[in-house]
Amino acid sequence: MSTPLDHEWETTSRHRTADGVVSYQRCRCGAWRIRLATPRTATVAASAGRIRALG
């Protein structure tokens, strides 16, 4: 299993909200995460491993 340090995150979308800046990021391996950056901190709100196509 990989750790967050094993990933090379690329921001695919970034949006300013009332709570801070939300960034949607993905890695070449297929993992993705959502980050919330506020003036005080940056937090990973959600993260998932590889996403496989159904079928």
N, C-alpha and C positions, 0 to 999 in steps of 0.2 A: 504494500500500500504506500502511496506517495504522501509526502507531507507538503504543507503550503510552500516550503522553500524549494521544492522540486519543480514548481510551476513557473512559467513565463507568462504573466498576465498581460492581456491586451484589452484596453478599454474600448468597448463597442458602442457605448452610449453613456452620456452624462447629462443629468438634469438637476437644476437648482430647485429646492423645495423649501418649505418653511422650516424644516428641521435641519437642513444642510444640503450638501451636494450628494446625490445618489449616483453611483457609477455601476454599470453592468459590465462585467469583465469575463473573458474566456481565455482558456489556455489551448495550445495546439493539441493537447491530448484529449480534448473534449470536455474537460472540467469547466465549470463556470462558477461565478460568485457575484454577489451584490454587496457593494460597500456604501456606507453612509459616512461622509466626512463632515464633521461639525467644526466650528472654530477651535474647539478644545481637543478633539480626538477623531480618529478614523476607526470605524468598526465594520467587521464583516457581518452583514445581516443574514446572509444565506450563502450556502456553498454546496456544490454537488460534484460528484465524481463524473466519470465518463457517462455520456448519454448515448445509448444505443438506439438505433432506429428499430421500430417494431416491424415485424413481417417476415 
